[in-house]
Amino acid sequence: MGCGIIGFCRENITSNNLIVPIAYYLKTIGLPNNFETSSARTDDRRKIKMWFVSSLLKRVFSFMPDGALKPIRDIIAKQHDTFPLERIVENFKGTSRSLQFTDDDIHNLLYSKYSHGDTLIILSILYPWADLRNHFHVDHIFPKSAFTAKRLRDKGVPENKINDFIANHNYIGNLQLLEDIPNIEKSATDFDKWINEKIPVSEHANYKAKHFIPNVDLSMANFDEFLEEREKLLLAKLKKELQ
C-alpha cells in the first residue's frame, strides 16, 4: 500500500495495526491500481486519512488491538463501495475506543509541542494539501532562536512577559508546515521581516490564510497576541475537520 493514501510513510506510523483495516479495505475493493490518484476516490481517501489520524490521536490501538480490529474488519466486510468511516465511528461511540472528538479533546491538541509524536499528525489535519512524503519541515513561525531572555529584551518584550514567551514558543500555535527551501531561507529571521521580504505583498493574504496567520502585529513583542489569535484559527479548523 502506498503511503500517499494517508499522506504518511511507514516511518511516521507507530503501529502496524493502523494499516491492517486500510489494507483489508483495499483488498475487498480489488486492490485498484489507481486508488491513490483517481479523482473518483478523493472522498474515499479523505475518509481513510480521517480514520487514520483519529485512531492515532484517540489511541484506539493502545490496548488489546484485536478488540478494535475484529469489529472494524466486520464492518468493512459488509460494505465495499466506500470506506465505512461513519459506521466505524458509530460502532465505537461511547466506548473507550471512541473516535469522536469533544471540544475539550480538540482544545487539548493545542498543547502538542515541537517534536512531540502527535504534532505532525495534527499539522496534517491543518495542512491537508501538504504531501508529507515530500520535503516539508515543521517550522517555528516566530524563530526558536529568538526565545532567550536577552534576545526578547532586545526586541522590546516587557520583562513580565519574557518567561511566558519562552514557555509557549514550542506549542503548535507557533508551528507551521513549510517546504524545505523556504524553511532554510527563513531560518532565524524574524517573522515580520521574513514575510515582508520573501512573500510579495500581493500574496500576503493568501499566505496568511494558508498558514492560519492572524491579522495582528507580527513583531516579536506581540507574540502573545499572535499566539492567542492563531490558536483561535487552529481550533476553528480542527473542529471543522474532526467534529
N, C-alpha and C positions, 0 to 999 in steps of 0.2 A: 504493500500500500504506500503510495507516495505521500510525503508529508505536506504536499500542497493542499490536501483536502482540509486540514485543520490549521495550516499555517505554521506548524511546528515540526521540527525534525526530532529524531529519536533522542538526541542529547538533551532536549528540553522536556522530555517525558519522564515522570518519576515512577510510573508503574505500567507494566505491560497489560495489566487488566483494563486500562483505559482504551487500549487498542482492540481488545477482543470483540466488543459489540460492534465497532465500526467495521472490522474485518468480516464479521459474521453477516452484517447487513449487506456489504458489498457482494459477498458470496451469494446471498439469497436473490440479488437482482442480476446475477450473471456476470459479475466482475467486468462491467463495461470499461472498455479501454479509454474512453474519453470522459470519464466521470469528473476528473479534476478541471476540465476546461469547458465542458458543454454548458452553453447558456441555459439549456433546459433543466440543468441540475443545480442552478445557482441557489435556489431556496433549500434544496436538499443539503448542499454543502454548508449553508448557513446554519441549518438545524444541527448538523453533525458537530460543527465547531462550537455551537452554544451548549450542546450536551457535554462536549469535551471540557470546555472551560468551567462550566458549572460543576461538573464532577470533581475537577481539581480543587476548585475553591471551597466546595462544600465537603470535601474529604469523603466522598462516597465509598471509596475503596480502602479507607484507613483501618477497617476491621472486617474480618470474615468476608472476603471478596465474593465467595460463592453465593452469599445472601443477596448480592446485587446482580451478579452475572446471570444466574438462572432466570429470575423474572424478566430481566431485560431481553434475554435470548427468546423467551417465550413470547414476549410482545412483538419482537421483530419477526418471529416466525409466522405471526398471524397477519402481518401487513408488509407487503413487498414494494408497493409503488412509491413510497416516500419514507424517509427516516422518521419513525414514530415518536418524535420528541415529546409531544403533548401527552401521549399515553404513558410514556416513561415517567414524566413529571407527576402525573396524576397517581400512578402506581405507588410512588414513594411519599406522597403527600401525607404529612402528619407523622412520619416516622423519623428515626434517627438518620436516615439517608435522604432526607428531603432535599430536593433541588430548587426549592422556592427560596427567594431572597426577600427578607423583610427590609424595612427602611434601616434598621439597626445593622443588619448584615452588610448592607451596601455602604453605610457610613463608616463601618469598621475597615472597609477596604482602603480607605484613605490613610490608614496608619501603616500601610505597607511602605517599606523603605528601599532605597537603592541597594541592589544586590540580594534582597530577600527573594525567596523562591516564588512567591505569588506575584511579584511586581510585574514581571514580563507578561504573565497571563492577563493581569488587569489592563496593562497597556495594550494588549492585543484586542481587547474589547473596545477601548477608546480609539484605537487606530485600526479599524477593520481593513483599511486599504493597504496597510503595510504588510508586505510579504516577508515574514521573519526568516525565510530561508536565505534571503539576501542580506546585505550588509547594513543592518540598522543597529544603531547604538542607543543605549539608554543614556540620555544626556541630561545633565543638570541645567535647567534654563538659566537660573542665576548661578554662575560657575562655583563649583565646590571650593576652589582655591580661595575664593573671596571671603569665606566664612571663618576668619580668625578675628580675634578681638582687635588687633592692631589695624587690619585692613578695613574692618567695619567702621572703626573710629575715623579712619582716614576718609571714608566715604560719607561721613556726616551722620552716621547712625547714633541716636541717643544712647547713652550709657545704659539706661534701664531696659533697652530692647536687645542689647547685644547677645545676652545668653539665650534669649528666645530665638533669635535669628539662627544662631549656631545649632540649637537643638532641633530646629524644624527644617533645615535646608535639605535633608536627605529624604523627606517624605515625598510621596508620589505627586503631591501638589506642585512640586518643583522639578518634576521629571517629564521628559517628552521622548518620543522616538525620533531619531534624526539619522539620515543616511550618513555613511562613514565619512565621506569627504566634507560635507558641511559641518559635521561634528568636529573633525580635525581642524578645520578652518576656524570654527568658533572657539574651541579650546577654552582659555581662561578669560576671554574677552567679556567685559560687562555686557549684559543682555541688551540694555537700551542702546549702547553704542553699536553692538553687532547687528541688531535688526535694522538700524538706520543706515549702516554702511553696506550690508550684504543683501538686504531684501529691498528691491525697488519700492518706492512709496506706493506705486500703483498696485503692488502685491501685498501690502501690509494687511489689509482687511482679510484677504484670502488666507494668508499665513496665520493670522490670529484665530480665525475660525477653525482652521485645520488642526491647530495645536492648543485650542482652548485658552487662548491668551486674552485676559480681560482688558477692557478699555480703561486702564488706570495708568498712573505714572509708573514707568518701568525702571526708575532709578533704584539703586541698591537701598537707599534709605526708606523706600516704600515697599520693601519686601513683604512686610506683614499684611498690608492691604492686598497686594498682588496675590499672596497665598490664600487669603480668605476668599477673595473673589474667584480665583481659579478653581478652588475646591467646590464652589457652588456650581460651576460649569461642569466639572467632572461628575459630581453627584447627579446632575440632571441627565447626563449621557448614560451613566451606569444604570440609573433607574429605568430609563427608556429601553435599554438593551436587556436588562435582567429581570424586569418585573412584567 
